[in-house]
Amino acid sequence: MRQDRTTSARTPLDALNFFLADVRDGLGPYLAIYLLTVHHWDEASIGFTLSAAGIAGIVAQTPAGALIDATRAKRAILVTAATAITIASLAIPAFPSLVPVTILQAVSGVAGAIFPPAIAAITLGIVGPKAFARRIGRNEAFNHAGNATAALLAGGFAYWFGPVAVFWLMAAMAAASVAATLSVPAAAIDHDVARGLHDDVDGTATARPSGLAVLLTNPPLLVFAASTTLFHFANAAMLPLVGQKLALANPELATTLMSACIVAAQLVMVPVALVVGATADRWGRKPIFAIALAVLCLRGLLYPLSDDPYWLVGVQLLDGVGAGIFGALFPLIVADLTEGTGHFNVAQGAIATAQGIGAALSTSVAGAIVVGYGYGAAFVTLGFAAGLALALLLMLMPEPRRSQIEAPVSDATASPR
């Protein structure tokens, strides 16, 4: 009975998303602050190093999705990826020069490619397509709560022990995420449903060729990929740039102020994700995603207006709206557009490859613009990219069809198989 499997996995899924939150994103903006304030790297070098994880992820995303589709050892793969990111992150303080840090970030990028498709697949395999929207919203809410908690702890630890404290915090969160992963009942995961095959009463399903063909032969999916690529190009560099501005103005409080930015956004993301999960089936995916793009564009225009730390942290609240919507919608739209193919995770990986290109270019391009023209020009450029993504979505993206979804159903009350 799916309802029994869903009930038994509810708390482990919550814990997995909470503790994995800090691990799945790696060091992120904390690394930029650490390299800038402790080792005095310039912005262009920091941008290049941050791009290494994105570039490695580009190579790994589609194979990672194919692996998650094919394997029944999804929990073991999650544990391995979390361990790899933690080891790579803990090694950075010991080897703080350009080449080692770039290599370690690349390792983190490859491991990080595993998390989104694995978590989405495990969730879909447990709750099924009808309860997927609400459960993904709950996943994202716990993910953002975990990020907020980790950021609060990072800010406090960094204040008392220095920026290096965030490395040890990540190790602790990784250990907890491993325990949470192993607590998810292996028998609760339907691995056929987890890869996007129809959950039919008679057990039948059909599949198309996998890989990039799933993306290239599906025009709505292709438009969505382009929009999300621009979303990541606009979004990826914003928080690191804010962190650098805070570090230059308040070097002794840089990590603590960065934590304030992250906590502010993550606290907003929790209710946003829950609302998206509860309403996406009724309101439709497209109008909600349009809100996320519009908010991202607005952020790019507001950041340059002031260097005041309170202003920067206040504008960062808008990230909670945009990122909260995107995190909850992305797997839903991909699941809609690949329904019945058996290649849900390959499609996630293919689109994530395109997103990785956008994110990798974002930090490098933004860093170069800062060096040549200043922070204001970089923020406006990123905001313009978000506006372009919004125009593309509104003009070319149809509302995804959701033939599997008859009505919103909570993950705790999903119908039995």
N, C-alpha and C positions, 0 to 999 in steps of 0.2 A: 504494500500500500504506500503510495507516494506521500500521503499525509503523515504516516508514521515516520517515514524517512526524513521528511522535512522537519518535523518536530524535534527529532533526535539531533539534527544537525544545526538547529537554529542558533543555539548559544555558541558552539564551536565556530560557526561562520562569523558571528559577531566578533568573537575574540580574534580570529584570524585577521579580519579587516582592521581591527583596532591596532594590534601590535605590529602588523606588517606595514602600516602606514608610513612610519619613519624609515623603514628599511627599503621599501620599493622605490623611493625617490632618491636614494643615496644621500650624500651630504648636501647636494643642491647649493643654495645660496650661502650656507655656512662655509663651504669650501672657498668661495670667492672672498669672504671676509677674512678667513684664516690666512689665505695666501697674500691678501692685500696688507693686512695689519701686522702679521707675524713675520712674513718673509719678504714683504715689500715688492711684490710682483706688480707690473703695470697692467692696465685694463685689457690691452690687446692680448697679452700672454694668458691672462685669466680666461678671457673669452675663448681662446684657442683650446685651452685645457678642458673647459666645460663642454666644448663642442666634441671632444674625443668620445665622451660617453654617447652622445647622440649619433655620431658617425658609426660607432661600433653597433649601436642598436639598429641602425638602418640595415646593416648586413644581417643581423640576427633575427629581426622581427618575423619575417615570413617563415623561415625555418622553425622558429619557436612556435608559431601558430600551427604549422604542420605537425610538429612533434606532439603538441597538446591534443590535436585531433586524433593522432594515431595511438598514443600511449594510454595505458590504464594505470600508470604509476604517477599520476598527477601530483599527489601529495609529496612523493619523494623528490620530484623535480623542484617543487616549491622550496623544500628544505635545502636542497643543494644550492639553488640560486641565492637564497637569503644568506647562507653561509659564505658564499663567494663574495658577495657585496661587502659583508662585514669584514672579512679578511683584507680585501682590497682597500677599504676605507681606513682600517687601523694601521695599514702599512704606510700611509701618506706622511704622517709626522716623522717617520724614520727616514723617508726618502723624499724630501721636499723640493727637489729640483724638477725642471721642466719635463725631461724625458720619462723618469719614473712615474711622476704624477699623471702624465698623459696616458701611459700604459695602464696604470691602475684604474683610471677613469674608464678606459676602454673595456677592461674586464667588468667593471660595474655596469656599463652599458649593455654588454652581452647578457649578463645575468638578469638585469632589469627587464629585458625583453620578455622574460618568462611570465612575469607576474600578471599583467592585464589579461592575456588570454587564459591563463590557468585559473585565475579566480573566477572569471566570467564563465568558463566551461564547467567548473565544479558547481557553481551556483545554478546554472541552467540544468545540469545533470541531476541536481537534487530537487529543485522546485518545479521544473518543467516550464514551457513557454507561457502558459496562462498566468502564472504568478511571477514571471521573470521581472517585469517592470517594478513592481512593488519591492521585491527582494533586492534588486540592484540599488534602488533608492536607499534601502536600509544598509546595504553594504557600504555605499558611499558616505552615509551619515556616520557610521562607525569608523570608517577610514579617516574622515575629517576630524572626528573627535580624537582619534589617536594622534593625528598630526598636531592638533592644538595642544594636547597634553605633552607630547614630546617637545614642542617648541617652548612651552612654559618651563619645562625642566631644563631645556638647553639654555634658555635665558638666565635662569637662576644659577645653574652650574657654571656657566661662562663668567658670570659676574664674580663668583667666589673663587673659581679655579682657573679661569682663562679660557680662550677659544678652543683649546685642545679637548676640553671636557665633552664636547659634542661627539667626539669619536668614541668615547667610552659609553655614552648614552646609547649610541646606535648598537653597540655590541649587546647591551642589556635588552634592548627591544628585539633584536634578532633572536636571542635565546628564547624570549617569550613567544615570538612568532613561530618558531619551530615547534614548541609545545602545543600551540594552538592548531597548527597544521595537522599534527599527528592526532589531535583529538577529534578531527572531522571523521565521522564513520566512513570507512572505505566502501562498505556495502550500500551506503545511501546514494552513491553516485551512479546514475545511469549513463554509461559512457557513450552510448549511441545518441541519446538526447543531448548530451554535453557537446557534441560536435555539430548539432543542428539538424539531425535527422528528424523526420516527423515522428511524433509520439502517438502513432495511430493505434487504435484498439486492436487491429489484426496484426500489428507488428511490422507492417510493410513500410518501406522507405525507398526513395530514389535518390541518386547522387549524380552530380556533374563533375567534370574534371576539376581538380583542385589547382592551387597555386594562383598566379596572377591572372589566369583566364577568368576566374570568378569575378575579379575586379574589372578587367578590360572589356568583358562582354555584357556588363550590367551598367548602362548609362547612369541611372540614379546613384548607384554606388560610386561611380567615377566622380560625379559632381560632389557627392558628400566627401570623398577623399580629398578633392581639391580645396573644399571649404575648410576641412579640418587641418590641412597642411598650412593654410594661411592663418588659421587660428593659432596653431603652435608657433608659427613664425612670429606672430604678433605678441604672443604671451610669454614665450620661454625666457626672453631676456629681461622682461620688465622687473621682476623681483630681484634678480642679481644686480641690475642697475640701481634700483632703490637702495639695496644693501651697500653698494659702493658709495653712493651719495651720503648715506648715513655714516659710513666709516670715515669718510674724508672730513665730515663736519664734527663727528663725535667719536674719535677712534677708541676711547676707553669704554664707550657704551655701545659699540657697533653691533656686537652679537646680541646683546640684550634688546636693542631697538629692532633688530631683524626678527627676533623672536616675537616681539610685539606685533610686527607686521603680519607674521605668519599666523599667530594666534587670532588676531582680529579677523583675518580672512577665513580661517578654518571654522571659527565659531559661527560665521554666517553660512558657510557651506553645509553645516549639519542640517538646519531646517530647510534650506534650499533643496538638498538632495532628497529629503523626505517628501517635500511637496512635489517634486518632479516625479518621483516614483509613484505617488498617489494619483497624479493627474495626467500623466503622459498618455495613457490610453484614452482619456476623454478629450483632452485639448489637442492632441496630435503632437508629433515630434517637431515638425518644421517651425511653428511659431515659437516654441520654447527655445529652440536652438538659435533662432533669430535674436531673441533677447540676450542670449549669452554673447553673441558677436557684437551687438550694439553696445553692451556694457564694456566690453574689451576695448572697443574703439574710443569710448569716452575716457577710459583710464589713460590711454596714451595722450589725450589732449589735456588732461587735468594735472598729471604729474609735473610738467614744466612750470606750472603757475607759481610754485613756491618750493623753497628748500627747507621750510620749517618741518621738523620731525613729526609734529602732530598732524600737519597737512598730509605728509607722505603716508603715515600710518592710516589716516582717515580715508584717503583715496584707495589704499590697499583693501579696505572693506569691500570695494566693488569686485575685487578678485574672487571674493566668496560667492558672489552671484554667478559670474561667468564660469568659473571653474567648477562650481557646484552643479550647475546645469550640465556642462559638458561631460563630467565624469559619470553622471547618471544616465545620460542619453546615448553616449557613444555605443556601448554594447547593445542597447535596445535597437538602435537604427540598423546596426550591422546584422543583428539577428533577424530583423524584419526583412532585410534585403537579400538574405541568404537562406531564408526559410526553406527547409526540405532538401538542401543541397548536400548536407553532411560535411560542409567545409566552413562552418561558422568561424572557427579559430584561424584557419588559413586566411580568410578574408580580413579578420581583425589584424593579423600580422601584416598583410599586404598594405592595408591602409595605415597601420602604424609605421610602416617603412616610409611612406610618404610624409607622415607627420614627423618622423625622425629627421627627414631632410629639412623640413621647415624649422624644427627646433635647433638643429645643429647650425644652420645658417643664421638663425636669430642671434645667438650669442656672439658669433664671429662678426657678423655685419654690424650689430649694435656696438660692439667694442671698437671697431674701426671708426664708426661714425662719431663716437664719443671722443676718440683721440683727435679726429680731424675737425669736428664741428661742435662738440659739446653734448651734454646729456639731453638738453631740450630737443635738439634735432633728432636724436636717437628715439626718444619717446614718441615724437610726432610721426616718424617713419613707421614705427610699429603700430601706432593707432590707425594710420592710413591702410596698412595691410589688413587690419581687422575690418575696416570699412569695405575693402574690396571683397573680402570673404562674405560679408553680409549681402552685398549686391549680387554676388554669384549665387548664393543660396536662394534669395528671393526670386531671381529671374529663371533659374534653371532646375532647381531641386523640387521634385514633386513630393507630396506627403507620402511617406512609406505606407504600404498596405500591410495590414496585420491580420491576415486571415485566420491565424491560430488563436487570436485573442478574442474571446467572446464577450468578456466583461472583466473589469478589474477584480482580481482574486488575491487575497492576502496569502503570503507564503505559509502561514500557519493553517490555512483552510483550503489549500489546493485540492482539487478533486483527485481521487485515487486513480492509479493507472489501470 
